[in-house]
Amino acid sequence: MTALTKLFRTTTFRLSLTYFALFSAAAIVAIVYLYWNTTVLLSRQLNQTIDAELKGLAEQYRAGGRDQLVRIVAQRSRTPGNSLYLVADRDEKQLAGNLSAVSPQLWDSVGPVEFFYSRPAPGGLEQRLAFANVFRLPGGDRLIVGRDIEDRRELSRLIRSTMLWGLGVMALVGIGGGYWVSRRLLARVDNLSATTRTIMAGDLSRRLPVSGSGDELDRLAQSLNLMLGRIEQLMAGMREVSDNIAHDLKTPLNRLRNRVEEALREPPDETSYRNALERTIEEADGLIKTFNALLSIARLEAGAGGDNRDRLDLAALVCDVAELYEPVAEERGIGLLAEVAEPVPVRGDRQLLGQAIANLIDNALKYGVVGPSQVNGHAPEVVVQASSRDGVAEIAVSDRGPGVPESERERVLDRFVRLEASRSEPGSGLGLSLVAAVARLHGGDLRLEDNAPGLRVVLSIPLETDAPAITTEESPSPGAEPRAS
């Protein structure tokens, strides 16, 4: 067990005990408060009842003297209940009442007093607690009026017993519950730790377990799983890039080496050396462009770049890039049309979006033409459109070439994928990968559709509708000259 797990167990158990102690203290305060208020209320009611009876009997005494007092007390003593009465002369002889005898302490007392008395019960006499008020009459007589409070004493005993048992049960449940909760949480933490150790060992496909309860540990596991998914995706991309570099760049490097070696084997000649060096530089420039494209894709997929985002008109940017490629299209005998109906406001990086549009047009000019005579009699033509709908801005580049089979449309977005087996056109198969990365960076996507015949590539990004006026500065060109993709 790791030190972190031990610390978690200790902290959890301590927290459980703390919560139990606070809860127990609150429960004790509530029970004591309830007991105290109940006792005060019962005592107040008892005193008020006895005082009221004493006042009534005092009025009877003043009205009819001792004889009427004795008659009234005898009458009330015969009424069933908890009331206690006694009228006795100075020699402690009972004149009326249901108290057969009193203790010397009670006889000598004056005012409120608690005392024990005996009364018949099944099996003999029983001792019970009573509360009374002792009043001295003229001539040495005594008047005692009270109530049996044995039931109240039983209630107090029951409340104390309930409090002690309740605290015991709370202690048992609290300690047991705290231990169970700490064990349950610790088991989940151990499971998370074991999974993380497996992931750290290299198995990035593993994910942290989620119990489905939706608690804090589940939310943490879900967040970490999303992070692990992103890390796995980036690592897979790195491995793919490494494999692609090893396979796709090996051929030009070998070609570069063979050309230099061939030049060295031939008789020394300045012209042949110059030609070999020029071709070597061209090959090196192509490799540099490939590496630059790979670096750009890696930066975009890592979330870097695109910091210089401004509100711009995507339609104007499409027209500018299309105008840049018009000479290339004319040289190839292809019609390049830019169809823009209205401004398309977006917020994005002008340089990156310009490079993406340039790559799409460049691909359409290179691979979207099969010859002077097109399929179904269509003339060579590439159409670039900028439009907006449903809060999304779209750039569509359509050609009349052979298109891309539907089964290959997802694969061609990967790095170094080229469907042209002959490799007659220059390029590295990174153009569409770069465009897809730019689209994702701007919160959009890239999709390939059938143009019947040909291919229609659509780049979509969110439309900007609540920003200041669109900037009208001239869009920077994707490069000094159209860059091959």
N, C-alpha and C positions, 0 to 999 in steps of 0.2 A: 504494500500500500504506500502510495507516495505521500510526501509531506503535505502537499496541497489537499489530498483527500482527508488526512488526519485533521488538518486544520479545519476543513469544512465540517467534519463530523463534530469536533469539539464546539465549534461556533454554533452549529445547529442545535446541539443538545443544550448549550447554555441559553440560547434564545428561547427554546421550549420551556426550560425551567423559569426563565424570567417572565415569560407570558403567564405561566401557571401561577407564579407568586403574585403577580399583579392581579390576575383574575381572582385568586383566593382572597387577597386583601380586600378587593372590591366586594366580594360575596360576604365576607365577615362584617364589613362596615354596613352593608345592606341588611343583614340579619339582625345585627345589634341595634341598628336604628329602628327596625320594625318591632323588635322585642321591647325596646325602651318605650316607643310610642304607644304600643299596645298596653303595657303595664301602666303608664301614666293615664291613659284614657280609662282603663278599668278602675283604677284607684279614684280618679276624679268622679266617675259615675257612682262608685260605692259611697264616697263621702257625701255627695249631693243627696243620695237616697236616704242615708242615715240621718243627715241633718234635717231633711224634710220630715221624716217620721218623728224626730225629737221635737220639732216645732209643733207638729200636730198634737203630740201627746202632752206637751207643755200647755197648750191651749185647753185640752181636756182637763188637765190638773187644775188650772186656774178657774175653770168653769165649775167643776164638780168635786174638786178636792181629791183626796187619796182614794176614796171608794170608786169614783168614776174612772180614775186612772187604772185601778186594778181591774175593773170590769172591761175596759177597752183593751188592755194588754192581754187579758185572758181570752177575749174574743179573737184577737189577731193571732195569738199563739196557736189556736186551733186550725188556722189556715195553712195548708201544706205549702212548703217552699223552703227557702234557705234563710228566712228571717229568724233572728234569735231575740228573745225578750226575757227580761227578768225584773220583777219588782220585789224588793226584799226590805224588811225593817232593819233597824239598827243592830239587831241581834242575828243578822244573816238568815232570818227565817223567810222562806219563799212565800210571797203573797200571790203572785201570778207569774206566768211565763213558761217557756219550754226549756229553760236552762235549769237543770236540777241542782247543780252545785257549781260554785266558782272557787277559784284559788285565792289565797290571801293576797297575792300580788294584784289580781284583778279587783278584788274588793277595795283595796286601798288606793287604786288608780283613779285618776280623773281625766276625762277627755279621751281621745282616740288611743286604742291599744289593740295589739294582736295577741291572741292567746289560743291555747288548745283546750278543747272540751271533749267530753265523751258522749256518745249517743248509741242507742241500741242498733245492732246490726246482726245479720244472720251469723250465728256462731258466737255471739257475745257482744261486747262493747268495742267500739273503734274510736281512735283518737283522730280528731279533725281540727283543722286550722280555721280560726274565725277572726273577724275584725269587728270591733264594737266601740261605742262611745259611752263612757260611764258618766252618769249625771247624778249629783247628790241633791236629794230633796230635803226640804225643811224637816226637822225632827230626826235626822240621821238616816232616813230611808235612802235606798239606792234604786236608780233606774238604769238598766243596761239595755241598749238597743244595738244590734249588730247583724252581721251577715256571715254565713258560712262561705269561706273563700278557699276551701280545699280544691274545688275544681280549677280555680285560678292557679293554685300552686301546681296542680297536675299539668295545666297548660304551659306554665313556665318550665317545668321539668321536661315536657315534650319538646318545647322549642329548643332548649339546651341540648337535648339528646339529638334532635334533628340537625342542629348546627354541627355537632361533633361528627355525626355520621356523614353529613354532607361534605364536611371538610375532608374526611377520610376518603370518601368516594372520589372527590375532586382531585385529591392528591394521587390516588391510584390511577384515575383516568388521565390526569395531566402528565404524570411521569411516564405512564405506559404509552399515551398518545404521542408525547414528545419523542420517546424512543422509537416508536413506529414510524413517525414522520421523518426523523433523522435517518433511520435505516432505509426508508423508501427513497428519500432524496439521495442518500449516499449510493444506493444501488444504481440510480440513474446517472449520477456523476461518474461512478466507476465504468458504466457502460459507455458514456461519452468519452472518458479517458482512454478506454481500450480502443474505441473507434479512431480517435485522433492519433493514437500511437500507430495504428495500422496505416493511416493516411500518411503520417510522417515517414513511415518505412517505404513509401513509394506507391501505394495503391490509391490513386486519386479518384477511383471510381466509387469508393466507399462514401457513405453519407451518414451523418449523425442520426440516431434513431429519434423518432417523434412519437410520443405516446398518444397524441390526439386530444389531450386535455385542454390545450390552448393556454397553458400557464406560461410563466416567464421562461422556464427551461425549454419549453416547446418553441416559443418565439425566438429564443436565442439559437436553438438548433436549426430552425428554418432559415434564419439569416446567415448562419455559418454554412448551411448547405448551398444557399445561393452563391455565397462567396467561393465555396469549393467548386461549384459548377463552372463559375467564371474562370477560376484558376486552371481547372482541367481543360477548359476550352483553349485558354492561352497556351498551356503546355502542349496540347495537341497541335496547335498552330505552329509552335516553335519546332516540334518534331517534324511536322509536315514541311515547314520551310527548310529545315536542315536536309531532309531527304530530297526535296526538290532541287535544292542547290547542288547536292552531291550528284544528282542524275542529270539535271538540265544544264548545269554550268560546266560539267565535265567535258562535254563535246566541244564547246567553243574554246575552252582552255587547251584541249588537246590539239584542236585545229590551229590555234595560235602557236603552240610549241612546234608542231610539224612544219608550219610555214617558215618559222625562223630556222629550224634545223635544215630544211630544204635549201634555204638561201645560203646557209653556211657550206653545204656540200657542193654547191655550184662554184665554177671558177669565179674569182673575184671580179666583180663588175659593179661600178657605181650605180648604173641605172637599175640593175636587178636588185641591188641592196635598197635603193630608194623605194622601189615598188613594194618590196617586202616590208619595209618599215611603215609605209603608208597603209598597207593592208593590216599590219599589226596594230597600228594606232586606231584604225576603224574598228577592229575587233575589240580592242581595249575600251574604246568609247561605248560600244554596245554593252560590254560587261558592266561598265560603270553605271550606265542607264538602268540596267537590270537591278544592280545593287541599290541604287537610289530609289527605284520603285518599291523594292522590298522594304527598305527603311521607311518609306512613306506609309506603306500599308501597315507595318508594325506599329508606327506611331499613331495612326488613326484608330486602329483596333484597340490600342491601349488607352484611348480617350484623350491623347495629346493632340495638339494642333487645333485649328478652328477657333482660336482665341480671338481673332480679329473679325468678329461677326458684326455686320452692319445690315441695315435694311436696304435692300437693293431690288431692282426690277429684273426678274429672271428672264423675262421676254427680251429685254434689251441685251442682256448678257448672251443669250442664245444667238441673237442677230450678229453680235460682234464676233463670236467664235466662228459662226458659219461663214461670215465674210472673210475671215482669216484663211479658211480652208477652200475658198472658191478657186484660187489658182490651181491647187492640187486636183480638185474635181475636174476642172477644165482640161488639165493635162491628161487625165485618165478618160476623158470623154464621158463624164457622168454629170447629170444635172443635180445640183445641190440647191434645194429650196428650203427657205426658212419661213414657216407659217406661224405668224403671231397675230392674234386678234386684238388683244388688250394687254395692259400692264399686268404682270404677275408679281405682286410684292411678297418677298420672303426675307427672312433674317438668316444670313449665313456668311461663310467665308468666301469672298469673291474669287480668290485665287484657287481654292480647292474646287469650287463648283465649276469654274472655268476649265480647270484641268479635266474634271469628270466629263464635261460636255465635249471637250476636245478628244478624249479617248473614245467616246461613243461614235463621234463623226469619223474619226480615223479608222476605227474598226469597220464601219459601214462602207467606207471608200475602199478598203483593202479586201474585205471578204464578202461584201454584199453585191459583187458583180462577177458574173461567170463568163462574160464575153460581150462583144458588140451586139450580138443577137440574144435577147433575153427570153426567159421562159414565158410562154403564152403571148409572145409578141410585145411584152412590156419593154419600154426603153429604159436604159440605165438611169436610175434616179435614186437619190437619197433625200428624204424629207425630214426636216427637224421642226418639231412643234413644241410650243410652250403654252400651257393652258392651266386653268384652275377649276376645281369642282369639289364640293363637299368639304371645304376647308383644307384641301390638299393641292399643292402645286405639282404639275407633272411636266417632265421633259421627255418627249418621245422621239426616237430616231428610227426611221423605217427605211428598209432597202428592199431591192427586188432580187436578192441573191438566192442561194440554195437554202438559206435558213439553218436552223439548229433543230435536230430531232427533239421531241418533247422529253424523251428519257435522258437527254444530255444537258438540259437547260439549267439544272441545278449544279451540275459538275463543272460547267464552263466558268462558273463564278469563282472556282478555286484557283489557287496560284499555279502557274506554269501549265495550265490546261490549254491545248491547242488542238482543234478538230482537224486542222489542215495537216494531213499526214506528210505531204511533200515538203512542208516548211519552205515553200518558195517565197513567201512574203516575210520581210523582216519583222521581228517581234519576239517577245518572250512569254506571252500568255499571262501577263500581269495586268493588262488594261482593265478588264471587267472586274478583277479583284479590287483594284484601286477605286473604281467607281462605286462598287458595293460598300467599301469601307467609308467612302465619303458620304454615301447615303445614310449609313447607320450613324455616323457621327452627327448628322443633322436631324436625326430622329425619323428617317424615312427608310425606304427600301428600294431594291432594284429587281425588276421582273422582266422575263423574256416572253414574248407572245408571237403567235403566228401571224404573218402579214399577208399570206396567201396570194402570191408567193413571196418569199423573203422572210425577214426577221424584223420584229418591232421590239425595241428595247425601251423600257419606260423607267425613268428615274423619278421617284415621288418623294417630296419633303413637305412638312407642314407649312401651310399658308400663313403669312403674317398679316394681321388685319387691324392692329391697334397701336401701330408705331407712328413716329413723325414722318415727314415727307421722305420720299425715296431719293437716295443719292443718285446723282447723274454723272458722276465722274467716269471717265473712260475706263472700261474694264481692262485690267492687265492681261496681256496675252499669255497663254499657257507656256510660251517659250519664244525664243527668237525665231524659231521656225516650227512648223507642226511637228510635235513629238510622236515618234512611232510608238505604238503600244503592243 
